[in-house]
Amino acid sequence: MGCRATGLRSALLRVVLSDDGAGDPVLVVDERRRMPGRGAWLHPDQRCLELAVRRRAFGRALRHTGPCGTEAVDRTVTRLAAQVQPQHSTTVPESTPVPTVDRESGLEADGDPMSTHR
């Protein structure tokens, strides 16, 4: 969303608008991708988040006027970036293919759920 590049759904974060208990709108990461309402998709990258905030892309994508808190999204992106940082090691890690989508999700053909190419 911030960088305007597309990506696989499994590689993106779904962000939805929620309230913080006091009635103020805040952005939260829908980790299970099951929360109701409109969602915006964001790369788990600090630069992409900063671009989205600067361009006010969350408000447009979620159809919300006014400011929204992005602290929860920022914490999640920072946590995920720390997990992805390569560990400095002298051995070469073995690469095993990891499936990126569930078999029953309908995305196993080419990553596009609306595609007719199987």
C-alpha positions in Angstrom: 0.0 0.0 0.0 2.7 2.5 0.9 5.1 1.4 -1.9 2.2 0.7 -4.3 3.8 -2.6 -5.3 1.8 -5.9 -5.4 2.8 -9.0 -3.6 1.5 -12.4 -2.6 -1.2 -12.3 0.1 0.8 -14.5 2.3 3.7 -12.0 2.3 1.5 -9.0 3.2 -0.1 -7.7 6.4 -3.8 -7.0 6.5 -4.5 -3.8 8.4 -8.1 -2.9 9.6 -9.6 0.0 11.4 -10.7 -0.6 15.0 -11.3 1.5 18.1 -9.0 1.7 21.1 -11.7 1.3 23.7 -12.1 5.1 24.2 -13.8 5.5 20.8 -10.7 6.7 19.0 -9.9 5.0 15.6 -6.7 3.0 15.5 -5.1 0.7 12.9 -4.5 -2.8 14.0 -2.9 -5.7 12.2 -5.3 -8.6 11.4 -2.9 -11.4 11.9 -5.4 -14.2 11.3 -7.0 -12.2 8.4 -10.5 -12.8 9.8 -11.5 -9.4 11.3 -14.6 -7.8 9.8 -14.5 -4.6 7.8 -12.4 -3.3 5.0 -8.8 -4.2 5.0 -5.7 -2.6 3.6 -2.7 -4.7 2.6 0.8 -3.6 3.6 4.3 -5.0 3.1 5.9 -5.8 6.5 8.6 -3.2 5.9 9.2 0.0 7.8 9.8 2.0 4.7 6.5 0.9 3.2 4.7 1.8 6.4 6.3 5.3 6.5 5.3 5.9 2.9 1.7 4.8 3.6 1.5 7.2 6.6 3.0 10.1 4.7 0.7 9.6 1.7 -2.3 9.1 4.0 -3.0 5.9 2.2 -4.7 4.2 5.1 -7.5 6.7 5.2 -8.2 6.3 1.5 -7.9 2.5 1.5 -10.1 2.1 4.6 -12.5 4.9 3.6 -12.0 6.8 6.8 -11.7 10.5 7.2 -9.6 11.8 10.0 -6.5 10.7 11.8 -5.9 7.1 12.9 -3.3 5.8 15.3 -0.6 3.6 13.7 1.3 2.6 16.8 0.1 -1.1 16.7 1.0 -1.5 13.1 4.4 0.1 13.7 5.1 -2.3 16.6 4.1 -5.3 14.4 6.3 -4.2 11.5 9.3 -3.6 13.8 8.8 -7.0 15.4 8.6 -8.8 12.0 11.6 -6.9 10.7 13.6 -8.1 13.7 12.6 -11.7 13.0 13.6 -11.5 9.4 17.1 -10.0 10.1 19.6 -12.6 9.0 21.5 -14.3 11.7 25.3 -14.0 11.3 26.5 -17.5 11.0 29.5 -19.3 9.3 27.4 -22.2 8.1 25.2 -22.1 5.1 21.6 -22.8 6.1 19.7 -25.5 4.3 16.9 -24.1 2.2 13.7 -26.2 2.3 10.7 -25.0 0.4 7.9 -23.7 2.6 4.4 -23.6 1.2 3.1 -20.0 1.3 -0.6 -20.7 1.0 -3.0 -23.2 2.4 -4.1 -26.0 0.1 -7.8 -25.2 0.5 -7.4 -21.4 0.0 -7.8 -21.4 -3.8 -4.5 -19.6 -4.2 -2.3 -22.6 -5.0 -2.6 -22.3 -8.8 -0.8 -19.0 -9.5 -1.4 -16.8 -6.4 -4.5 -15.0 -7.8 -7.8 -16.1 -6.4 -9.7 -14.8 -9.4 -7.5 -16.4 -12.0 -8.9 -19.1 -14.3 -5.5 -20.4 -15.2 -4.9 -23.6 -13.3 
